[in-house]
Structure formats: C-alpha cells, structure tokens
Amino acid sequence: MRLYFYCLAAVCSALIGWNLGQFVLDDLGWLVTLPEVVLFPYVAVSLAVGIVTNEVLISNPTRPKINFRILKSCLLIAVALGLGIGLLAGGLVQFLFIPSLAIPSFIIRVSGWIIIGIAVGLAEGFTWRRRSIEAGNPKRSRRRIFASVTSAVFASAIAALLFELLRLGIGTLPLAFRNLEDPLGFSLLGLLLGIAFSVTSSPSYMAALRAGSGFEFRQIEPDAIDTVGIETSALSFPYVSQSSQLQFVGGQENNRVEEGMSIQLPARGKIRIGSATRKEPDIYLPGVALHVADLEIHPRHAVLDPNQTAFETIEVNGIPLRSRRPVMLKHNSLLTFHALNQSDPYAKKLYRLVYYNRFLDPQA
C-alpha cells in the first residue's frame, strides 16, 4: 500500500504541476518563448509538495492534527526549494538551447529533469529533519538527505532516458497522440520518483525502548547525596550507563532516562538491566533486582532473558512471568519491572518500557 500511495501522489502531483504550467503559458502568451522557465518550477514545486505531504500523512496516519501542524513548515520548505531550483533548471535548460552552443537536445532535457529530481530530493530530506525525532542524530540526518537526493537523481535520469525513447516512438504516431507527449513524460517522472521515495523513506527498523510510567522526572533528595558522592546520587534515578553502546534517539545531554524518551538499541548484542552499582548494568533502574534481566538484540527481533531469581518481578504486556524462560518480544511489547522494596516511599514502584523495532510514527 505504501508504494501505491507514493506512486499515486507523485504522478498526480506531476500532472497538476504540468497543467498549472500550461494554464500560465496559455494565459500569458508572451511566455511561450520560455516554456521550460514556466513548466519546470511548477512541476518541481508540485512534486515536492505532493511527496512531502504524502509522506507526512501516511507515516503518521492516526494523528491528523499533528500532521497538519507539521505540514505548515514542511510545505514552506518544499515550495521554496521547488521554486528556486525549478527556476534554476528552467533557466539553465533555456540557456543551453541556444543554437550557438550546439548541445544535443536530449542531453539538455535529461539535465533539466535531473535538476528537478534534486529539488524534490532536497525538499524530502530537509523536511524529514523537521518531523522526525531520528533526525536528532546528525550522522543519520546527513545520510537521509544524501539518500533522498541520490535516489531522486537516479529516478529522474532513468525517467528522462525512458522519455527520450518514448518520444522516438510517439514521433511516428498521429498528432493526437503526440499531444500526450509531455503529460506522459511527466507522469513517468512522477512514477519513478514515487517508487524511489517509497524505498528510501520506508520505516527504519531501529530497535528502541521508550520510557513510560515510573520514569517521571523527580528531583534528587538532598539526603540521598552523602560522602559516597556520585555513586549514591546515581541510585536516585534511572540512567543509561555511559560505558554502554546505548544512546538516546534524538540526542540527550546527560544519561538520565525520563518519561517519553527513547533509548536506541544496537543492531545486535546483549543489554543488561538491573540496579547493581559494582557491575554497572547498561540500563540502571533503582529499586529493582541487582540483575533483573538481559535483553538480547537480534536483527528484526529481541528476546527478554529474565534472571532466575527476579523473573517474578517482571511483566510482559501486563502478564506476570511464571518462569525464567526467554520471551520473544514484538513491536509494541510492554515491559514492566517492579521494585523489590515496596515499603520504601521514595522507591519507584515499577518501571514501564515499550519495545519498538521500527519507527512508523515519526514522533513515536
């Protein structure tokens, strides 16, 4: 379904842009001598707006209010990039068509379409930075922009080359069929861009634990800080060990885990969860067993391996564990770890974490 939505949105957007350009050319006859300068900006803006709108809506289908709030700034970026680079592409193509330059026309047209693809790719990449918490990682953000632009360039180049072959075949047909040349070409461009972005913008299968109940922010009690110093104060709140391979999605200045934050998990490995201070766990939860469980991460899935002396303090999807047998986790699995000392009023009663193995919702 994702592929169909992308292809439909891109083809419709390309045709809308072409029709708007034709309307302006017909209405302002003096611009007929500069057709690319009119058509290319309209097509680039329409494609950029259509692709960005489609991605925002289908990536987060259950929150329309948030979608339309995000769309306001995203569409401004899409329109600005599409208009600016579209004008550049149209002006460059118009310039290269000067007879004295003697540049083959098919090379000029291919170059113009590639520049349109760059405009759409940049619009998709830069707007993604504004609507996804994954974009907090600079390396991942740069990789996404590069992937968007590269895939758009390849899709545009292939579409342009196929269009040139199509023109050769249409040239032998009656005039009525030849009038369909441009709309067919731009439809082909939209189709291939839709296919490209449906792949590059597919949900990332990045495993994460999202902190829920029990991780609410709480000021450290002054009595909790004594001569032991950092080690004692660290016992007052949950945190991620600085020596582990874990990090927070979207970036975080300190290692404290708070409600709503997502802990990015590695592609492979074992994550230790507990409250020990001598053998520091990867995820420290004050009040639970010293070693309550391990989380074994594999590509596409994870396994919760409870400690044999603490499995009774663990719930998976609200069901208490009855044995220490490993439990296969699925997307949206709810993990609950209960504290041991329930008589301590300052001890956390429980900690809830939601396991994700993909980010379908850009704000998840």
C-alpha positions in Angstrom: 0.0 0.0 0.0 2.9 2.4 0.8 4.2 2.0 -2.8 0.8 2.7 -4.3 0.3 5.8 -2.2 3.7 7.2 -3.2 3.3 6.5 -6.9 -0.3 7.9 -7.0 0.7 11.0 -5.1 3.8 11.6 -7.3 2.0 11.0 -10.6 -0.9 13.3 -9.7 1.5 16.0 -8.4 3.5 15.9 -11.6 0.3 16.2 -13.8 -1.0 19.0 -11.6 2.2 20.9 -12.0 2.2 20.4 -15.7 -1.4 21.5 -16.1 -0.7 24.7 -14.0 2.2 25.5 -16.2 0.2 25.0 -19.3 -2.5 27.3 -17.9 0.0 30.1 -17.4 1.5 29.6 -20.8 -1.9 29.7 -22.5 -2.9 32.8 -20.4 0.3 34.7 -20.8 1.2 34.2 -24.5 4.4 36.1 -24.3 5.9 33.4 -22.1 5.5 30.8 -24.9 9.1 31.5 -25.9 10.3 30.4 -22.4 8.3 27.2 -21.8 10.8 25.5 -19.5 11.2 28.5 -17.3 7.4 28.2 -16.6 6.9 24.5 -16.6 9.9 23.3 -14.6 9.2 25.5 -11.4 5.5 24.4 -11.4 6.4 20.7 -11.8 9.2 20.9 -9.2 7.0 22.7 -6.6 4.1 20.4 -7.2 6.2 17.2 -6.9 8.0 18.5 -3.8 4.7 19.4 -2.1 3.0 16.2 -3.1 5.8 13.9 -2.0 6.3 15.7 1.4 2.5 15.8 2.1 2.1 12.2 1.2 5.0 11.1 3.5 3.8 13.1 6.5 0.2 11.8 6.2 1.0 8.1 5.7 3.9 8.0 8.2 1.6 9.2 11.0 -2.0 8.3 9.9 -3.5 8.3 13.4 -2.7 11.9 14.3 -4.1 14.3 11.7 -3.9 17.4 14.0 -0.1 16.9 14.5 0.3 16.1 10.8 -1.2 19.4 9.7 0.8 21.4 12.2 4.0 19.8 10.9 2.9 20.3 7.3 2.9 24.1 7.6 6.6 24.4 8.0 7.4 21.4 5.7 5.4 22.9 2.8 7.2 26.2 3.1 10.5 24.4 2.7 9.1 22.3 -0.2 7.7 25.3 -2.0 10.9 27.4 -1.5 13.3 24.6 -2.7 11.0 23.5 -5.6 10.5 27.1 -6.8 14.1 28.1 -6.5 15.7 25.0 -8.1 12.9 24.7 -10.6 13.6 28.2 -11.9 17.3 27.4 -12.0 16.6 24.2 -14.0 14.2 26.0 -16.4 16.7 28.9 -16.9 19.6 26.5 -17.4 17.7 24.5 -20.0 16.5 27.6 -21.8 20.1 28.8 -21.9 21.5 25.5 -23.2 19.0 25.5 -26.0 20.8 28.5 -27.6 21.7 27.3 -31.1 25.3 28.6 -31.0 26.0 26.1 -28.2 25.1 23.2 -30.3 24.3 20.9 -27.4 22.1 17.9 -28.2 18.6 18.5 -27.1 18.2 15.1 -25.3 21.2 15.9 -23.1 19.6 19.2 -22.2 16.3 17.7 -21.3 17.9 14.9 -19.2 19.9 17.5 -17.3 16.8 19.6 -16.6 14.9 16.6 -15.3 17.8 15.6 -13.0 17.8 19.1 -11.5 14.1 18.7 -10.8 14.8 15.5 -9.1 17.5 17.2 -6.9 14.9 19.8 -5.9 12.4 17.1 -4.8 15.1 15.1 -3.0 16.3 18.1 -1.1 12.7 19.0 -0.1 12.1 15.5 1.2 15.4 15.3 3.0 15.2 18.7 4.7 11.6 18.4 5.7 12.3 15.0 7.2 14.7 16.8 9.6 11.8 18.8 11.0 9.3 16.0 11.5 11.3 13.0 12.8 13.0 12.5 16.2 15.5 10.3 14.4 16.9 13.5 12.7 18.4 14.5 16.1 21.4 12.3 15.1 23.4 14.5 12.7 25.0 11.5 11.0 21.6 9.9 10.3 20.2 13.2 9.1 23.0 13.7 6.6 22.6 10.1 5.4 18.9 10.6 4.9 19.4 13.8 2.8 22.1 12.1 0.7 19.9 9.0 0.2 16.9 11.2 -0.8 18.9 13.3 -3.3 20.8 10.3 -4.8 17.6 8.2 -5.3 15.8 11.2 -6.8 18.7 11.9 -9.3 18.7 8.2 -10.4 15.0 8.1 -10.7 14.9 11.4 -12.7 17.7 10.2 -15.0 16.0 6.9 -15.7 12.7 8.7 -16.3 14.4 11.2 -18.7 16.1 8.4 -20.7 12.9 6.4 -20.9 11.0 9.5 -22.0 13.5 10.1 -24.9 12.8 6.5 -26.1 9.1 7.2 -25.7 9.5 10.4 -27.8 11.0 8.4 -30.6 8.0 6.1 -30.7 5.4 8.8 -30.3 7.0 10.8 -33.2 5.7 8.2 -35.7 2.1 8.4 -34.3 -0.7 10.8 -35.4 -0.7 14.3 -34.0 -3.4 13.5 -31.4 -1.1 11.0 -29.8 1.9 13.4 -30.0 0.0 15.9 -27.9 0.2 13.4 -25.0 4.0 13.5 -25.1 4.6 16.0 -22.2 1.9 14.7 -19.8 3.1 11.1 -20.4 6.7 12.1 -19.7 6.0 14.0 -16.5 3.7 11.1 -15.3 6.7 8.8 -15.9 8.9 11.1 -13.9 6.4 11.2 -11.0 6.0 7.4 -11.1 9.7 6.7 -10.8 10.2 9.4 -8.1 7.3 7.8 -6.2 8.9 4.4 -6.4 12.3 5.8 -5.3 10.9 7.6 -2.2 8.8 4.7 -1.2 12.0 2.8 -0.7 14.3 5.5 0.7 11.7 6.7 3.2 10.5 3.3 4.3 10.3 2.8 8.1 13.6 2.3 9.7 13.9 -0.9 11.7 15.8 0.6 14.5 15.1 -1.1 17.8 14.4 1.2 20.8 12.9 1.2 24.3 10.6 4.1 25.1 10.4 5.1 28.7 6.9 5.2 30.2 5.4 5.1 33.7 8.0 5.2 36.5 10.4 7.4 34.7 8.7 10.7 35.6 11.2 13.4 36.5 11.9 13.6 40.2 14.3 16.0 41.9 17.1 14.1 43.8 16.5 14.2 47.6 19.3 16.1 49.4 19.6 13.2 51.9 20.4 10.8 49.1 23.7 12.6 48.5 26.4 11.8 51.1 30.1 11.1 51.2 29.9 8.4 48.7 29.1 11.1 46.1 28.2 10.3 42.6 27.6 6.6 43.1 25.0 7.3 45.8 23.2 10.1 44.0 23.1 7.9 40.9 20.9 5.5 42.8 18.1 8.0 42.9 17.2 8.0 39.2 17.3 5.6 36.3 20.0 6.1 33.7 21.9 4.6 30.8 25.5 3.6 31.5 28.0 5.9 29.8 30.2 2.9 29.1 27.5 1.0 27.2 26.7 1.2 23.5 23.3 2.7 24.1 22.2 6.2 23.2 19.0 8.3 23.2 17.1 8.8 20.0 17.2 12.4 19.1 20.2 13.1 21.3 20.4 13.9 25.0 22.9 15.9 27.0 23.0 13.6 30.1 22.4 9.9 30.6 19.3 10.2 32.7 16.2 8.3 31.5 13.0 10.3 31.7 9.4 9.6 30.6 8.8 9.8 26.9 12.5 9.3 25.9 13.5 6.5 23.6 16.7 4.5 24.1 18.1 3.4 20.8 19.3 -0.2 20.9 22.1 -1.7 18.8 21.5 -4.0 15.8 23.0 -6.9 17.8 24.1 -7.5 21.3 23.0 -8.1 24.9 21.7 -5.3 27.2 21.9 -5.8 30.9 19.1 -4.3 33.1 19.3 -4.0 36.9 20.3 -1.9 39.9 23.8 -3.1 40.7 26.5 -0.5 41.2 29.7 -2.6 41.2 28.9 -4.4 37.9 27.1 -1.5 36.3 24.2 -2.6 34.0 23.6 -0.9 30.7 20.2 0.3 31.9 20.1 1.2 35.6 16.7 1.0 37.4 16.9 1.9 41.1 15.0 -0.4 43.4 14.8 -3.5 41.1 16.9 -6.6 41.5 20.6 -6.2 41.0 20.4 -8.1 37.8 16.7 -8.4 36.7 17.1 -9.4 33.1 19.0 -9.2 29.8 17.7 -8.0 26.5 19.2 -10.0 23.6 19.0 -7.9 20.4 18.9 -9.6 17.0 18.1 -8.2 13.6 14.3 -7.7 13.4 13.5 -9.1 16.9 14.6 -9.2 20.5 14.4 -11.7 23.4 13.9 -10.9 27.0 16.0 -13.2 29.2 14.9 -12.9 32.9 17.2 -13.6 35.8 16.1 -16.8 37.5 15.9 -15.0 40.9 13.9 -12.0 39.7 11.6 -13.2 36.9 8.6 -12.8 39.3 9.1 -9.0 39.3 8.7 -8.8 35.5 5.5 -8.4 33.4 5.3 -8.6 29.6 2.2 -6.9 28.2 0.7 -6.8 31.7 1.1 -10.6 32.3 3.5 -11.6 35.1 6.2 -14.1 34.1 5.7 -17.6 35.7 9.2 -18.9 34.7 12.6 -17.7 33.6 12.1 -18.9 30.1 13.1 -16.3 27.5 10.3 -14.3 26.0 10.2 -13.2 22.3 9.4 -9.5 22.0 7.3 -8.0 19.3 6.8 -4.4 18.2 4.9 -2.5 20.9 5.7 -5.1 23.6 5.2 -3.6 27.1 7.8 -4.4 29.7 7.2 -3.8 33.4 9.9 -4.1 36.1 8.7 -4.0 39.7 10.8 -2.6 42.5 11.8 -5.1 45.3 11.4 -2.8 48.4 7.8 -1.7 48.1 7.8 -0.3 51.7 10.2 2.5 50.8 8.1 5.5 49.9 10.9 7.0 47.8 11.4 3.8 45.8 9.9 3.6 42.4 7.0 1.0 42.5 7.6 0.0 38.8 9.2 1.0 35.5 7.5 0.5 32.2 9.3 0.4 28.8 7.8 -0.1 25.4 9.9 -2.1 22.9 9.9 -0.8 19.4 11.5 -2.5 16.4 10.6 0.2 13.9 9.6 3.8 13.8 6.4 4.0 11.7 5.4 7.2 13.6 8.0 10.0 13.1 7.1 11.4 16.5 7.0 8.0 18.3 
